[in-house]
Amino acid sequence: MRKQTVDILLRLDEEEAVYLDRMVERTGRTRSAFLRAVIRNYQLCEKPDPEFYRAMRELSRFGNNLNQLTAKANSLGFIDAPALRKEMQQWQKFRKDIYTEFLEPRRMQHNGRV
């Protein structure tokens, strides 16, 4: 593991400190990790919301299930068609849910203003 051994004192005015803290919070990193990434010219992304992590866990679950079905087919010499069909139906529903949640355009709520 790397050790950071050089301390750098950086003075900011109040506005700069608030801005830095807001940027750091949006990325979900520590101040030090944020500044090291900026110094290395990385383009940082905002930390995804919890729904992203839920979707990634679900995607991982599908991968694990398909891997198990593949291993079973390889060892037994045939494919468990009902299990594969069920997994494919769940995958298709998941894909539709992801599209609806993250990509499908939503009608803006009218707030009474023009």
Buried (B, 14 or more C-beta within 10 A) or exposed (E): EEEEEEEEEEEEEEEEEEEBEEBBEEBEBEEEEBBBBBEEEEEBEEEEEEEEEEBEEBBEEBEEBBEEBEEBBEEEEEEBEEBBEEBEEBBEEBEEEBEEEEEEEEEEEEEEEE
